[in-house]
């Protein structure tokens, strides 16, 4: 279990991360998808992850369930177990980054096979 954050996650960061999890479904390396608004600026999913990776607040149930739904066929059982044991933003970011990396690697591998 991770040490608690000194400060709670700001509501705009929490909302941005919830949206990042939601749009992961349509995210691809070649078409990264929608940018996520925080204040007056827009950020990628990866950038939003960097903003929230130090927060150990508990994820809202709807965000946890959506993230878990993407992991049902994920080969990395450790990420699923980590998220179940510690459903925090910090752990969720590790899971989302892991899935992004795996999707990026799969995309690169498929591109090489087409050549």
N, C-alpha and C positions, 0 to 999 in steps of 0.2 A: 504494500500500500504506500502511496506517495504521501509526503508531508502536505498538510493543508496549505493552500495559498494564503499569503499574508492578506491579500485583499480579494473580495469576491469578483467573479468575472463581470465586467461591465455589461449591462443589458444589450448594448449595440453589438458587442463582440459575440455574445451568446446567440443573438438573433442571426448574425452573419454566419456563424458556424452551423446553426440549424439549416440555413439555406444552402450552405456548402454541401452538407450531407445530402440534402434533397436533390441538388443538381448533379451530384456525382453520377447518378443514374444515366445521364446523357453525356457525361464528360468523356472525351477521347483525347489522346495525345495530339492528333492532327487538328481537332476542332475542340479546343479546351472549354468551350461553352460560355455560359453567361458570366459576366463579371458581377461581383457581389458588392453592393453599396454599403459603405460604412461612413456615415456623415455625408460629406459632399464628394468623396472619392470612391473609386471602384477598384476592386482587387480580385485576383484569381483565387481559386480554391486553395492553392498552395500558400499564397500570401495570408489568407485568413487563418490557415492552420498555424502559421508562425505567430500570429497575434494571440492565439488562445492556448498554445501548447504548454504554458506554465501554470494554467489554472486547474486546480484539483477539485473544483466544485462538481457536484453530482450532475450528470446529464439529465435533462428532462426526459421522461419516459418515451415520449414520441420520437425524440432524436435517437435515443438508445435503440428503440425497436426498428427504426428505419435503417440505421447503420447495421444492425444485426441481420436485417433482411438481405443486405448486399453480401453478407459474409456466409450465407448458407452453403454455398459451393466453393468457398475459399479454401485452398489447400492448407493454409497455415492455421492449424488448430490452436497454436499458442496465442495468436492475436485474439481469437474468440474467447479463449479461457481468460486471458488478461482482462478483456473488457467485462466479462461476467464477474470477475473477482473485484474489479475496480472500475465501475462505470462513470469515470470522471472525464472531463474535457481533455486532460493530458493524455489519458489512455486512448480516448476516441481519436485524437489527432494521430497517434502512432498507428492505429488501425487504418484510418483513412489514407495516410501517407503510404502505408504498406500496400494497400489496394491500388493506389495510383501508380506506385512503382511497378507492381506486377502487371497492371494493364499496359503501362508504357513498354515494359520488356516484351510482353506478348505481341504488342503492335509492331515493335521493331523486328521480332522474330518472323512474324507473318510477312512483313515487307521484304525481308531477306529471302524468304521462300518464293516470292513472286518474281524475283530477279533471275 
